[in-house]
Amino acid sequence: MSSKVRWVPTPERPPLGEGDQSPPPPSLSWTLSSKSPPEASFISSSQVSVPDGGLFGWIRGRRLGHGGRCVEPARDTFRAMTGLYGAIQPADSVSPITRTHGAVFNLEYSPGGSVLTVACEQTEVLLFDPISSKHIKTLSTAHEDCVNNIRFLDNRMFATCSDDTTIALWDLRKLDSKVCTLHGHTSWVKNIEYDTNTRLLVTSGFDGNVIIWDTNRCTEDGCPHKKFFHTRFLMRMRLTPDCSKMLISTSSGYLLILHDLDLTKSLEVVSYPILRARRTTSNSDLVSATSSSPRSAGSPCHQGESNPVSEKHTVRATQREGGSPRNSLEVLTPEVPGERDRGNCITSLQLHPKGWATLLRCSSNTDDQEWTCVYEFQEGAPVPSVSPRCSLRLTHCIEEANVGRGYIKELCFSPDGRMIASPHGYGIRLLGFDTKCSELVDCLPKEAAPLQEIRSLYSHTDVVLTTKFSPTHCQIASGCLSGRVSLYQPKF
């Protein structure tokens, strides 16, 4: 028996493998009529009609979202998520039976979203099931002082840090005791990062030190570690998602960026170049210089100290031996609206999940104003040193409620980077780059624009200090000064 393959136009039918209603390319669908194994047959290109640019051009256009209703699936998905977050409401308040844990300083979900951990003021770490809102476990003596930050290394291992100057490693499968305790800081340890490329733990504290830990080589005698970097007035330290940059914020208003990061080398300010850049009020002109004498990376760089240098000298200074720039340091003064003349303190620092931008929470030196600001990373070829391109550009900002003075408010990006959850008085605000919750790259303004308030949620009776998106579910958690943890989920 023979089989026949017939190509016929069926414009009302979507292409195979597609479940949406996108229009197919003209005369590009087919039907198969056969009752037995088909025989090979050949059809000339003249028998098949394809749109301008060919089949691959049409597929590429569809992937890029061009051509009417042909959109990229990821961009279609966010519309559903926007609708879900638009219907979000306070759902549950989770807390153990005994309320002895004090204020909530930090929240962290496990990568799979099955566990919510809570860093508390009174030495405790709480664990909850965020789906059922059930309390799982209280680590009542996790530390000897305030617990400041929690970071998961994978789905079962997590680390905590404290004002007792230590870091503790924990295993979700055995919470009765710590895996180990890391000693090395001399003051309060404030945050933890994890380099997924080198599998090294990175911590920072108010002693000004950034310390690297090889947790895979921990023994009874301790954990191998080294001091990687030191600066005065250190507040927060973060790694970009690809671990190619380290950002450090300071209480003196400076933001330090280590480019082309290599954690296997200790960074000494004497032997590494410092690009000193000051952002002017015009948000475009910069004055820079390379320092020939050692200075603290956290020390102010006044306008009078900046001297133009030749392009040739700058290029040589920013190259390590061998011609590869690693751990080159950039010192910036991010522009904050209303704070150009008074200075500010960068209290909170977060990174966009795709590495496109950094999110800062800044307060004035007089503590009478707070701002949330988004700065886009600007990559590209070097430009003449007399006017170097700054790595960050202010794109969006919004003024925050000036309550809870003296306490740090931790904000966060949503997993897709389209929204920001920010503590706001006794609640939280969901902020977007525009009212449609578009991607940052799709709505970059020429000048700094205000963040758009998508929704406000108030369920606390005290000042909210921290908030976090679930990595897997449409859920947000927030914690306040009186110790309450609230969950928010869609309600229809």
Secondary structure, DSSP 8 states (H G I E B T S, - for coil): ---EEE----TTS--TT--S-----TT---EEE-SS--------GGGS---TTHHHHHHHHHHTT-STT---HHHHHHHHHHHHHHTEEEEEEE--SS--S--EEEEEE-TTSS-EEEEESSS-EEEEETTTTEEEEEETTS-SS-EEEEEESSSSEEEEEETTSEEEEEETTBTTS-SEEEE--SS-EEEEEEETTTTEEEEEETTSEEEEE-GGG-BTTB--EEEEEE-TTEEEEEE-TTSS-EEEEETTS-EEEEES--TTS---TTTS-EEEEEE-TTSS-EEEEE-SS---TTS---GGG-----HHHHHHHT--TTS---SEEEEE----TT-TTT-EEEEEEEE-TTSSEEEEEEEETTSS-EEEEEEEE---S---TTS---SEEEEEEEEE---STTS--B-EE-TTSSEEEEEETTEEEEEESSTT---GGGS--SS-EE-EEEEEEE--SS-EEEEEE-SSSS-EEEEETTS-EEEEEE--
